[in-house]
């Protein structure tokens, strides 16, 4: 999502500079972590801690270079024990930073990511679930089973029921959400997020502002599929209000 009104040339130039510096700093920060990549043989929790150090440093860079901050409310609505977390999805920001904000959730990831250098082994080590672009019903059923087993093993499972990077307020839910909810037999926690005004999906540019995240009260386990879908649709009907964009 891009800003509603065209920016003056000087402001847009500043955004280009900020973005270029941010990516340069992010790459430079990644180099020391690549040196310890062989530590991927350590237990998952140890690898997770190393990754979170990098993401938190990146968050500092976002704040001081790009002027992007975040505000989270409702974390008390995350129950103890494993749950499904159903979040809106506006940008890459939430796929990265929800890792430490929402207690190490497992996510579904495109199958090809698992073959990427560095990212592939890390994604697999952290327990994320591969999803094939094609594969028909068998592939979907396997994905549902893997997701339910993840929850049964005690990990939160983060899903994006409105699909990838949908616009604010989109309320079209993927039909498989209800199936996964029934298989997992766990509460479902809706999360509203407004991140696209700072980290748009259609450009590499980053814009100053505040990303808002609202963790809503959980929908209890065991409801009929139609009812849980209705409740989730109402919960995600509107995004968190983004703070007014800064200069």
SERO-4910 file (N, C-alpha, C, O; in steps of 0.05 Angstrom, whole numbers):
BEGIN
 pado doro    nc1    nc2    nc3   cac1   cac2   cac3    cc1    cc2    cc3    oc1    oc2    oc3
  Unk    A     17    -24      0      0      0      0     18     25      0     36     26     16
  Unk    A     13     44    -17     28     68    -19     14     91     -6    -10     88     -1
  Unk    A     27    113      0     14    135     12     -9    146     -4     -9    144    -29
  Unk    A    -30    156      9    -54    165     -5    -50    188    -23    -61    189    -45
  Unk    A    -32    207    -15    -27    231    -32      2    231    -41     19    222    -27
  Unk    A      7    240    -66     34    241    -76     52    258    -58     44    279    -49
  Unk    A     76    248    -54     95    262    -37    110    283    -53    114    279    -77
  Unk    A    118    305    -41    135    324    -55    161    311    -63    170    292    -50
  Unk    A    173    320    -85    198    307    -95    220    305    -73    233    285    -71
  Unk    A    222    326    -56    243    325    -36    237    303    -16    256    289     -7
  Unk    A    212    300     -8    204    280     12    209    252      0    219    234     13
  Unk    A    201    248    -26    205    222    -38    235    216    -40    243    193    -36
  Unk    A    252    236    -46    281    231    -47    291    222    -20    308    204    -19
  Unk    A    281    235      1    290    227     28    282    198     33    297    183     46
  Unk    A    258    190     24    249    162     28    268    143     13    274    121     23
  Unk    A    276    150    -11    295    133    -26    321    131    -11    333    109     -9
  Unk    A    331    153      0    356    152     14    354    135     39    371    118     45
  Unk    A    332    140     55    327    124     79    326     94     73    338     78     86
  Unk    A    312     87     51    308     59     44    335     47     36    342     25     45
  Unk    A    350     61     20    376     51     11    395     47     35    409     26     36
  Unk    A    395     66     53    412     63     77    403     40     94    419     24    104
  Unk    A    377     37     97    366     15    113    375    -12    102    384    -30    117
  Unk    A    372    -16     75    379    -42     64    410    -46     66    419    -69     70
  Unk    A    425    -25     62    454    -28     65    462    -36     93    479    -53     97
  Unk    A    449    -23    113    455    -30    141    445    -59    147    459    -73    161
  Unk    A    422    -66    137    412    -93    142    431   -114    131    436   -135    143
  Unk    A    441   -109    106    461   -128     94    486   -129    111    497   -151    116
  Unk    A    496   -106    119    521   -105    135    517   -120    162    535   -134    171
  Unk    A    493   -116    174    488   -130    199    486   -160    196    492   -175    214
  Unk    A    477   -169    172    474   -197    167    501   -212    165    502   -236    171
  Unk    A    522   -198    157    548   -211    153    558   -225    178    566   -248    176
  Unk    A    558   -213    202    567   -227    225    550   -252    231    561   -272    241
  Unk    A    524   -251    225    507   -274    231    513   -296    211    510   -320    218
  Unk    A    521   -289    187    529   -310    168    553   -325    177    556   -349    171
  Unk    A    571   -312    192    595   -325    201    588   -347    222    603   -366    225
  Unk    A    565   -343    236    558   -364    256    537   -383    245    524   -397    260
  Unk    A    533   -382    218    512   -399    206    516   -429    213    496   -443    216
  Unk    A    541   -439    215    544   -467    223    531   -474    249    526   -498    254
  Unk    A    524   -454    266    511   -460    291    482   -469    287    468   -474    306
  Unk    A    474   -470    261    446   -480    256    442   -509    265    420   -518    267
  Unk    A    464   -523    270    462   -550    281    453   -550    310    446   -571    320
  Unk    A    453   -527    323    444   -526    351    413   -530    352    400   -529    332
  Unk    A    403   -534    376    374   -537    379    358   -513    368    369   -491    367
  Unk    A    333   -518    360    317   -497    348    315   -472    365    317   -450    354
  Unk    A    312   -474    391    309   -451    408    334   -433    407    332   -409    408
  Unk    A    357   -445    406    382   -430    405    384   -415    378    392   -392    378
  Unk    A    377   -429    357    378   -416    330    358   -393    330    363   -372    318
  Unk    A    334   -397    341    314   -377    342    324   -352    357    319   -329    347
  Unk    A    338   -355    379    348   -332    394    368   -316    377    368   -291    378
  Unk    A    385   -330    362    404   -315    345    389   -300    324    395   -276    318
  Unk    A    369   -312    311    353   -298    290    338   -274    302    336   -253    289
  Unk    A    328   -277    327    314   -255    339    332   -231    346    323   -208    345
  Unk    A    357   -237    353    376   -215    357    378   -198    332    378   -174    333
  Unk    A    381   -212    309    383   -198    284    358   -181    278    360   -158    270
  Unk    A    334   -193    282    309   -179    276    305   -155    294    295   -135    285
  Unk    A    313   -158    319    310   -135    337    329   -112    330    322    -89    332
  Unk    A    353   -120    321    372    -99    312    361    -86    287    363    -62    283
  Unk    A    349   -102    269    336    -91    245    314    -72    253    309    -51    240
  Unk    A    299    -79    274    277    -61    283    288    -34    292    276    -14    288
  Unk    A    312    -35    305    324     -9    313    332      7    288    328     31    288
  Unk    A    342     -7    268    349      7    243    324     19    230    325     41    220
  Unk    A    302      4    230    277     15    219    269     41    233    260     60    221
  Unk    A    272     40    260    263     63    276    280     88    270    270    110    265
  Unk    A    307     84    271    324    108    270    332    116    241    341    138    237
  Unk    A    330     98    222    336    104    194    311    112    179    310    132    165
  Unk    A    291     95    181    266     99    165    244    113    180    224    120    168
  Unk    A    247    116    206    226    129    222    202    111    226    179    122    230
  Unk    A    205     85    226    183     66    230    184     55    258    204     43    266
  Unk    A    162     58    272    159     46    298    135     28    298    121     26    278
  Unk    A    130     14    320    106     -3    321     94     -2    349    107      4    369
  Unk    A     68     -7    349     53     -7    374     35    -32    375     19    -37    356
  Unk    A     37    -48    396     22    -73    398      4    -70    422     12    -62    444
  Unk    A    -22    -77    419    -40    -78    441    -54   -105    442    -57   -119    421
  Unk    A    -62   -113    466    -78   -138    469    -62   -163    472    -73   -185    469
  Unk    A    -36   -162    477    -20   -186    481    -31   -204    503    -27   -228    503
  Unk    A    -46   -192    522    -58   -208    543    -79   -226    533    -88   -244    547
  Unk    A    -88   -222    507   -108   -240    496    -97   -265    484   -112   -283    476
  Unk    A    -70   -268    484    -58   -293    476    -59   -313    499    -45   -309    519
  Unk    A    -75   -334    497    -77   -353    519    -51   -368    523    -34   -370    505
  Unk    A    -48   -380    547    -26   -398    551    -33   -424    536    -56   -432    534
  Unk    A    -13   -437    525    -18   -460    509    -19   -453    480    -22   -429    473
  Unk    A    -17   -473    463    -16   -468    434    -43   -460    423    -64   -470    431
  Unk    A    -42   -441    404    -66   -430    392    -61   -426    362    -38   -426    353
  Unk    A    -83   -423    347    -82   -412    320    -82   -382    322    -98   -371    337
  Unk    A    -65   -369    307    -65   -339    305    -73   -332    277    -58   -338    258
  Unk    A    -95   -318    273   -105   -311    246   -101   -281    243   -116   -265    255
  Unk    A    -82   -273    227    -74   -245    224    -80   -234    196    -78   -249    176
  Unk    A    -87   -209    195    -86   -195    169    -57   -194    160    -38   -198    175
  Unk    A    -53   -189    134    -26   -191    122    -23   -169    102    -34   -170     80
  Unk    A     -8   -148    110     -4   -125     92     24   -123     81     29   -110     61
  Unk    A     43   -135     96     71   -131     87     89   -153     98     80   -171    113
  Unk    A    114   -153     91    133   -172    101    140   -167    130    149   -185    144
  Unk    A    134   -143    140    141   -136    167    130   -157    187    144   -166    205
  Unk    A    104   -164    184     92   -182    204    103   -211    202    104   -225    222
  Unk    A    111   -219    178    122   -246    176    149   -248    190    157   -269    199
  Unk    A    163   -225    193    189   -225    206    185   -220    236    194   -236    253
  Unk    A    172   -198    243    173   -189    271    151   -201    288    153   -200    313
  Unk    A    131   -214    277    113   -230    293    127   -254    306    116   -266    325
  Unk    A    150   -261    295    165   -284    306    171   -280    336    168   -299    352
  Unk    A    179   -256    344    185   -251    372    162   -237    386    161   -238    411
  Unk    A    144   -224    372    122   -211    385    100   -230    394     86   -226    413
  Unk    A     97   -252    379     75   -271    383     85   -299    391     72   -319    385
  Unk    A    107   -300    405    117   -325    417    123   -347    397    111   -369    399
  Unk    A    142   -342    380    153   -362    362    132   -378    345    133   -402    345
  Unk    A    114   -364    332     94   -380    317    107   -393    293    125   -383    280
  Unk    A     96   -417    286    103   -430    261     85   -418    239     62   -411    244
  Unk    A     96   -416    215     80   -406    192     82   -425    169    100   -442    168
  Unk    A     63   -422    151     65   -435    125     83   -418    107     81   -394    107
  Unk    A    100   -431     91    118   -417     73    118   -431     46    115   -455     44
  Unk    A    122   -416     25    123   -427     -2    146   -448     -3    167   -443      7
  Unk    A    140   -470    -16    158   -492    -17    186   -484    -27    206   -495    -18
  Unk    A    186   -467    -47    212   -460    -60    231   -445    -40    255   -446    -44
  Unk    A    220   -432    -20    237   -418      0    255   -437     14    277   -430     22
  Unk    A    247   -462     17    263   -482     32    287   -491     16    305   -504     27
  Unk    A    289   -483    -10    312   -490    -26    332   -466    -28    353   -469    -40
  Unk    A    325   -443    -17    342   -420    -18    366   -424      0    364   -436     21
  Unk    A    390   -413     -9    413   -414      9    407   -398     35    394   -377     33
  Unk    A    417   -407     57    414   -394     83    385   -393     92    378   -405    113
  Unk    A    367   -379     77    339   -377     86    325   -404     87    309   -409    105
  Unk    A    332   -421     68    319   -447     68    324   -464     92    306   -472    106
  Unk    A    350   -468     99    356   -484    123    345   -470    149    336   -484    167
  Unk    A    346   -443    150    335   -430    173    305   -434    176    295   -439    197
  Unk    A    291   -431    153    262   -435    153    255   -463    163    236   -466    178
  Unk    A    269   -482    153    263   -510    161    270   -514    191    256   -528    205
  Unk    A    293   -503    199    302   -507    227    282   -495    246    277   -506    268
  Unk    A    269   -472    239    250   -459    257    223   -472    256    204   -463    270
  Unk    A    220   -493    240    196   -509    241    173   -500    223    151   -510    225
  Unk    A    179   -481    205    158   -472    187    150   -494    167    165   -512    161
  Unk    A    126   -491    157    113   -513    141    114   -507    112    103   -486    104
  Unk    A    126   -523     95    126   -518     66     98   -523     53     84   -541     61
  Unk    A     91   -506     35     66   -508     20     73   -506    -10     85   -487    -19
  Unk    A     65   -527    -25     69   -527    -54     49   -509    -68     26   -507    -60
  Unk    A     58   -495    -89     40   -478   -105     19   -495   -118     -4   -487   -121
  Unk    A     27   -519   -126      8   -538   -138     10   -564   -123     31   -570   -111
  Unk    A    -10   -580   -124    -10   -605   -110    -37   -615   -104    -41   -638    -95
  Unk    A    -57   -599   -110    -85   -608   -108    -93   -614    -79    -81   -604    -60
  Unk    A   -114   -630    -77   -125   -636    -51   -106   -650    -32   -107   -645     -8
  Unk    A    -89   -668    -43    -70   -683    -25    -51   -664    -12    -45   -666     12
  Unk    A    -41   -644    -27    -23   -625    -16    -36   -608      6    -24   -602     27
  Unk    A    -61   -600      1    -75   -584     21    -80   -600     46    -77   -590     68
  Unk    A    -89   -625     43    -94   -642     66    -68   -646     83    -69   -646    107
  Unk    A    -46   -650     69    -20   -653     83    -13   -627     98     -4   -629    121
  Unk    A    -18   -604     86    -13   -579     99    -30   -575    124    -21   -566    145
  Unk    A    -56   -583    122    -74   -581    145    -64   -600    168    -63   -592    191
  Unk    A    -56   -624    160    -46   -643    180    -21   -633    194    -19   -634    219
  Unk    A     -3   -622    178     22   -612    190     16   -588    209     28   -586    230
  Unk    A     -3   -571    201    -10   -549    218    -23   -558    244    -16   -548    266
  Unk    A    -41   -578    243    -54   -588    267    -33   -602    285    -35   -599    309
  Unk    A    -14   -616    273      7   -629    289     25   -609    303     34   -613    325
  Unk    A     29   -586    289     45   -565    301     32   -555    327     45   -551    347
  Unk    A      6   -550    325     -9   -540    349     -9   -562    371     -5   -556    394
  Unk    A    -13   -587    363    -13   -609    382     14   -611    396     15   -620    419
  Unk    A     35   -604    382     62   -605    394     68   -581    412     89   -580    425
  Unk    A     49   -562    414     53   -540    433     63   -514    421     70   -496    436
  Unk    A     63   -512    394     72   -487    381     48   -471    371     29   -483    361
  Unk    A     49   -445    373     29   -428    360     32   -430    330     54   -433    320
  Unk    A     10   -430    316     10   -431    286     -2   -405    276    -25   -399    281
  Unk    A     14   -390    261      6   -364    250     -4   -368    221     11   -379    204
  Unk    A    -29   -360    216    -39   -362    189    -49   -334    180    -55   -317    196
  Unk    A    -50   -331    154    -60   -306    142    -85   -312    126    -84   -317    102
  Unk    A   -109   -312    139   -133   -322    127   -144   -304    104   -160   -314     88
  Unk    A   -135   -279    102   -143   -263     80   -124   -264     56   -126   -249     37
  Unk    A   -104   -282     58    -85   -286     37    -61   -268     40    -57   -256     61
  Unk    A    -45   -266     19    -20   -252     20    -24   -223     14    -33   -215     -7
  Unk    A    -16   -206     34    -14   -177     29    -40   -165     18    -39   -151     -2
  Unk    A    -62   -171     31    -88   -160     22    -90   -132     31    -77   -123     50
  Unk    A   -107   -116     17   -111    -88     24   -125    -86     51   -138   -105     61
  Unk    A   -123    -62     63   -136    -57     89   -166    -63     86   -179    -56     66
  Unk    A   -177    -76    107   -206    -80    108   -215   -103     91   -239   -109     92
  Unk    A   -198   -117     77   -207   -140     62   -218   -161     81   -206   -167    101
  Unk    A   -241   -173     73   -254   -192     92   -260   -219     78   -276   -234     88
  Unk    A   -247   -224     55   -250   -250     42   -232   -270     54   -207   -268     52
  Unk    A   -243   -290     67   -227   -310     81   -223   -335     65   -241   -343     51
  Unk    A   -200   -347     67   -195   -372     53   -211   -394     67   -212   -396     92
  Unk    A   -224   -411     51   -242   -430     62   -228   -451     80   -241   -463     97
  Unk    A   -202   -456     75   -188   -476     91   -184   -468    120   -176   -485    136
  Unk    A   -188   -443    127   -184   -434    154   -202   -450    173   -193   -459    194
  Unk    A   -227   -454    165   -246   -469    182   -238   -498    185   -241   -509    207
  Unk    A   -227   -509    164   -218   -537    165   -195   -540    185   -194   -558    202
  Unk    A   -176   -521    183   -153   -522    200   -161   -518    229   -150   -531    247
  Unk    A   -180   -500    234   -190   -495    261   -201   -520    273   -196   -526    296
  Unk    A   -217   -534    258   -229   -559    268   -209   -581    273   -211   -595    293
  Unk    A   -189   -583    256   -168   -603    259   -150   -597    284   -143   -615    298
  Unk    A   -144   -571    287   -126   -564    309   -139   -565    336   -125   -570    356
  Unk    A   -165   -562    337   -180   -564    363   -168   -545    383   -163   -552    406
  Unk    A   -162   -520    375   -150   -500    392   -164   -474    388   -177   -469    368
  Unk    A   -162   -455    408   -173   -428    404   -160   -415    380   -138   -421    372
  Unk    A   -174   -396    369   -165   -380    346   -164   -351    354   -184   -340    362
  Unk    A   -140   -339    352   -136   -311    361   -134   -293    336   -115   -294    321
  Unk    A   -154   -275    332   -153   -256    309   -133   -234    316   -130   -225    338
  Unk    A   -118   -225    295    -99   -203    298   -104   -183    275   -103   -190    252
  Unk    A   -109   -158    282   -111   -137    262    -84   -123    261    -72   -117    281
  Unk    A    -76   -116    237    -50   -103    233    -52    -82    211    -65    -86    191
  Unk    A    -38    -60    216    -36    -39    195     -6    -33    192      6    -19    207
  Unk    A      6    -45    171     35    -42    166     41    -33    138     63    -23    133
  Unk    A     21    -35    120     27    -29     92     33      0     86     45      6     66
  Unk    A     24     19    104     30     47     99     59     53    104     69     73     95
  Unk    A     73     36    120    101     39    125    119     21    108    140     29     99
  Unk    A    109     -3    104    125    -24     89    107    -35     67     96    -57     70
  Unk    A    103    -20     45     84    -29     25     93    -54     11    117    -60     10
  Unk    A     74    -69      0     81    -94    -14     87    -89    -43     98   -107    -56
  Unk    A     82    -65    -54     86    -61    -82    110    -43    -89    113    -34   -111
  Unk    A    126    -38    -69    150    -22    -73    171    -29    -52    163    -38    -30
  Unk    A    196    -25    -57    217    -30    -38    219     -7    -18    232     -9      3
  Unk    A    207     16    -24    209     39     -7    197     35     20    177     20     23
  Unk    A    209     47     41    198     47     68    190     75     75    204     94     69
  Unk    A    167     78     88    156    105     95    154    107    125    146     88    139
  Unk    A    160    131    136    158    135    165    130    133    175    111    141    161
  Unk    A    126    124    199    100    121    211    100    100    233    121     89    240
  Unk    A     77     94    243     74     74    264     58     50    255     35     54    246
  Unk    A     69     27    257     54      2    251     38     -6    276     49     -6    298
  Unk    A     13    -11    272     -4    -18    295    -13    -47    292    -20    -57    271
  Unk    A    -13    -61    315    -21    -89    317    -41    -92    340    -35    -84    363
  Unk    A    -64   -103    335    -84   -108    355    -89   -137    358   -100   -150    339
  Unk    A    -82   -149    380    -88   -177    386   -115   -178    399   -119   -168    421
  Unk    A   -135   -191    386   -162   -191    396   -168   -215    413   -153   -235    413
  Unk    A   -190   -215    429   -197   -237    446   -200   -263    429   -210   -262    407
  Unk    A   -192   -286    440   -193   -311    425   -221   -321    420   -239   -316    436
  Unk    A   -224   -334    398   -249   -348    391   -245   -376    402   -226   -390    395
  Unk    A   -263   -386    420   -258   -412    433   -258   -435    413   -269   -433    391
  Unk    A   -245   -457    421   -244   -481    405   -272   -494    405   -288   -489    423
  Unk    A   -277   -511    385   -300   -528    385   -325   -516    373   -346   -529    374
  Unk    A   -324   -492    361   -348   -481    349   -353   -493    321   -334   -503    309
  Unk    A   -378   -492    311   -382   -501    284   -366   -484    264   -361   -460    269
  Unk    A   -359   -496    242   -342   -482    223   -354   -456    213   -340   -435    211
  Unk    A   -380   -456    207   -393   -431    197   -392   -409    217   -388   -386    211
  Unk    A   -396   -416    243   -396   -396    264   -368   -384    268   -366   -359    271
  Unk    A   -348   -400    268   -321   -389    273   -313   -372    249   -299   -352    253
  Unk    A   -321   -379    225   -314   -362    202   -328   -336    204   -317   -315    197
  Unk    A   -353   -335    213   -368   -310    216   -355   -293    237   -351   -268    233
  Unk    A   -347   -305    259   -334   -289    280   -307   -278    271   -301   -254    276
  Unk    A   -292   -294    257   -266   -285    247   -270   -263    226   -254   -243    226
  Unk    A   -289   -266    209   -294   -245    188   -301   -219    201   -291   -198    193
  Unk    A   -317   -219    222   -324   -194    236   -300   -182    250   -296   -158    249
  Unk    A   -283   -199    262   -260   -190    276   -240   -176    257   -227   -157    265
  Unk    A   -237   -187    233   -217   -177    214   -229   -158    194   -216   -151    174
  Unk    A   -253   -149    199   -267   -132    179   -253   -105    175   -255    -93    153
  Unk    A   -239    -96    195   -225    -70    193   -197    -73    204   -193    -87    224
  Unk    A   -178    -60    191   -151    -61    200   -148    -43    224   -164    -25    229
  Unk    A   -126    -46    239   -118    -27    259   -114      0    245   -105      1    223
  Unk    A   -122     21    259   -119     48    247    -89     55    246    -77     57    267
  Unk    A    -77     60    222    -49     68    222    -47     97    232    -64    113    228
  Unk    A    -25    102    246    -20    129    255    -15    147    231     -7    137    210
  Unk    A    -20    172    234    -17    191    211     12    190    202     31    190    219
  Unk    A     16    189    176     43    188    165     59    213    172     49    235    173
  Unk    A     84    208    176    102    230    183    116    240    158    118    226    138
  Unk    A    126    264    160    139    278    139    152    264    117    163    277     99
***
